């Protein structure tokens, strides 16, 4: 796992487990600082992924990024991570 962040951003407590799930499914994962938490490579697709705790919401900066048209996938649980990768693989 490679870090592409300039500052020591606060990470969600569930991020490590979700990164491990994605990597176990064959994804390459890079931790970011802004505008979202992770850059995930899945079989040629590049995903912007935001990790949130179960009741977490996008902050203003993240919401502005989404409103500008960037597709950001929000995952909160290991099942969310698994389902995200499965959806991409089945669409290919």
GUFIMAR-63412 format. One record per residue (C-alpha): chain; x, y, z; residue number from 1; residue in one letter. Coordinates in steps of 0.25 Angstrom, whole numbers. Layout:
<recs>
@unit=A | u=X | v=Y | w=Z | pos=NUM | code=a
...
</recs>
This chain:
<recs>
@unit=A | u=0 | v=0 | w=0 | pos=1 | code=x
@unit=A | u=6 | v=13 | w=-4 | pos=2 | code=x
@unit=A | u=3 | v=27 | w=2 | pos=3 | code=x
@unit=A | u=1 | v=39 | w=-7 | pos=4 | code=x
@unit=A | u=-2 | v=49 | w=4 | pos=5 | code=x
@unit=A | u=5 | v=61 | w=8 | pos=6 | code=x
@unit=A | u=0 | v=63 | w=22 | pos=7 | code=x
@unit=A | u=-4 | v=53 | w=33 | pos=8 | code=x
@unit=A | u=-19 | v=53 | w=31 | pos=9 | code=x
@unit=A | u=-28 | v=47 | w=41 | pos=10 | code=x
@unit=A | u=-32 | v=33 | w=36 | pos=11 | code=x
@unit=A | u=-45 | v=26 | w=39 | pos=12 | code=x
@unit=A | u=-44 | v=15 | w=49 | pos=13 | code=x
@unit=A | u=-49 | v=5 | w=39 | pos=14 | code=x
@unit=A | u=-40 | v=9 | w=27 | pos=15 | code=x
@unit=A | u=-29 | v=-2 | w=30 | pos=16 | code=x
@unit=A | u=-39 | v=-13 | w=29 | pos=17 | code=x
@unit=A | u=-46 | v=-8 | w=17 | pos=18 | code=x
@unit=A | u=-32 | v=-6 | w=10 | pos=19 | code=x
@unit=A | u=-28 | v=-20 | w=13 | pos=20 | code=x
@unit=A | u=-42 | v=-26 | w=7 | pos=21 | code=x
@unit=A | u=-39 | v=-18 | w=-6 | pos=22 | code=x
@unit=A | u=-25 | v=-23 | w=-7 | pos=23 | code=x
@unit=A | u=-29 | v=-37 | w=-4 | pos=24 | code=x
@unit=A | u=-39 | v=-36 | w=-16 | pos=25 | code=x
@unit=A | u=-27 | v=-32 | w=-25 | pos=26 | code=x
@unit=A | u=-28 | v=-17 | w=-24 | pos=27 | code=x
@unit=A | u=-17 | v=-8 | w=-23 | pos=28 | code=x
@unit=A | u=-20 | v=3 | w=-13 | pos=29 | code=x
@unit=A | u=-13 | v=16 | w=-11 | pos=30 | code=x
@unit=A | u=-16 | v=25 | w=1 | pos=31 | code=x
@unit=A | u=-19 | v=39 | w=-2 | pos=32 | code=x
@unit=A | u=-21 | v=52 | w=6 | pos=33 | code=x
@unit=A | u=-30 | v=60 | w=-3 | pos=34 | code=x
@unit=A | u=-41 | v=60 | w=-9 | pos=35 | code=x
@unit=A | u=-44 | v=46 | w=-4 | pos=36 | code=x
@unit=A | u=-37 | v=35 | w=4 | pos=37 | code=x
@unit=A | u=-33 | v=24 | w=-6 | pos=38 | code=x
@unit=A | u=-30 | v=23 | w=-21 | pos=39 | code=x
@unit=A | u=-33 | v=8 | w=-24 | pos=40 | code=x
@unit=A | u=-29 | v=1 | w=-37 | pos=41 | code=x
@unit=A | u=-38 | v=-11 | w=-41 | pos=42 | code=x
@unit=A | u=-35 | v=-18 | w=-54 | pos=43 | code=x
@unit=A | u=-32 | v=-5 | w=-62 | pos=44 | code=x
@unit=A | u=-43 | v=3 | w=-55 | pos=45 | code=x
@unit=A | u=-38 | v=15 | w=-46 | pos=46 | code=x
@unit=A | u=-48 | v=18 | w=-34 | pos=47 | code=x
@unit=A | u=-48 | v=29 | w=-25 | pos=48 | code=x
@unit=A | u=-53 | v=24 | w=-11 | pos=49 | code=x
@unit=A | u=-56 | v=31 | w=1 | pos=50 | code=x
@unit=A | u=-56 | v=22 | w=14 | pos=51 | code=x
@unit=A | u=-67 | v=27 | w=25 | pos=52 | code=x
@unit=A | u=-71 | v=21 | w=38 | pos=53 | code=x
@unit=A | u=-85 | v=16 | w=38 | pos=54 | code=x
@unit=A | u=-92 | v=29 | w=40 | pos=55 | code=x
@unit=A | u=-81 | v=38 | w=34 | pos=56 | code=x
@unit=A | u=-85 | v=48 | w=23 | pos=57 | code=x
@unit=A | u=-77 | v=55 | w=12 | pos=58 | code=x
@unit=A | u=-70 | v=68 | w=17 | pos=59 | code=x
@unit=A | u=-73 | v=81 | w=9 | pos=60 | code=x
@unit=A | u=-60 | v=79 | w=1 | pos=61 | code=x
@unit=A | u=-63 | v=65 | w=-3 | pos=62 | code=x
@unit=A | u=-78 | v=68 | w=-7 | pos=63 | code=x
@unit=A | u=-73 | v=80 | w=-16 | pos=64 | code=x
@unit=A | u=-64 | v=70 | w=-23 | pos=65 | code=x
@unit=A | u=-76 | v=60 | w=-25 | pos=66 | code=x
@unit=A | u=-84 | v=72 | w=-30 | pos=67 | code=x
@unit=A | u=-74 | v=75 | w=-40 | pos=68 | code=x
@unit=A | u=-76 | v=62 | w=-46 | pos=69 | code=x
@unit=A | u=-66 | v=53 | w=-40 | pos=70 | code=x
@unit=A | u=-71 | v=39 | w=-37 | pos=71 | code=x
@unit=A | u=-67 | v=36 | w=-23 | pos=72 | code=x
@unit=A | u=-71 | v=23 | w=-17 | pos=73 | code=x
@unit=A | u=-74 | v=23 | w=-2 | pos=74 | code=x
@unit=A | u=-71 | v=10 | w=6 | pos=75 | code=x
@unit=A | u=-74 | v=8 | w=21 | pos=76 | code=x
@unit=A | u=-73 | v=-7 | w=23 | pos=77 | code=x
@unit=A | u=-65 | v=-19 | w=17 | pos=78 | code=x
@unit=A | u=-78 | v=-23 | w=10 | pos=79 | code=x
@unit=A | u=-78 | v=-9 | w=3 | pos=80 | code=x
@unit=A | u=-64 | v=-11 | w=-2 | pos=81 | code=x
@unit=A | u=-67 | v=-26 | w=-7 | pos=82 | code=x
@unit=A | u=-79 | v=-21 | w=-14 | pos=83 | code=x
@unit=A | u=-72 | v=-10 | w=-20 | pos=84 | code=x
@unit=A | u=-62 | v=-19 | w=-26 | pos=85 | code=x
@unit=A | u=-72 | v=-29 | w=-30 | pos=86 | code=x
@unit=A | u=-81 | v=-19 | w=-37 | pos=87 | code=x
@unit=A | u=-69 | v=-14 | w=-46 | pos=88 | code=x
@unit=A | u=-64 | v=-28 | w=-49 | pos=89 | code=x
@unit=A | u=-78 | v=-33 | w=-53 | pos=90 | code=x
@unit=A | u=-80 | v=-20 | w=-62 | pos=91 | code=x
@unit=A | u=-67 | v=-23 | w=-70 | pos=92 | code=x
</recs>
